[in-house]
Amino acid sequence: MNVSSCMKRNVVSVSASTTVREAAAIFVKKHIGLLPVVDKNDKPIGVIGIRDLLKLEMPDFVNFVMDVDFVHDFGAVEDTRPPAVTLKKNGQVDDAPGHYCG
């Protein structure tokens, strides 16, 4: 598979003279997180990401977020600890080590 099969084709770009406010507005309006920066001949000269803009205004927050491990699939979060109690079919309740407790 080539990248051409999954790349974005209608790419929004900005010039190097675009203001931070204008770039932020494009991120919000277009629901994107990365903008190519082009010169006057539309040749790519760099990229700016939403994280770059956030880091300008909130560097401590961005650094904190970078240190946090995020769960990529929030629907698949499961607690792997054993349950505190187990309810058996006969109605008996055992605590985690298997002791009868009621």
C-alpha angles and dihedrals in degrees: 000000000000126000088245088073093062106024125114111256103189096060121183114213137180135210123244089253094059110119123240089244092053092048091049090052090052092050090053098041096046096036092232134135103203133049126191113225114219135190125233089281091053090251112148112250100167147322135252124203131202087247089060090056093046090050089057092057103026110023095158092052093048092048089050093050091049089058095051120091108228125202107238096204108040091186092063098056110127132170108240095192117107115257118265090234136013123217110210125208092255090057094256115142118214126187120233096278090052100257117147109249105167 
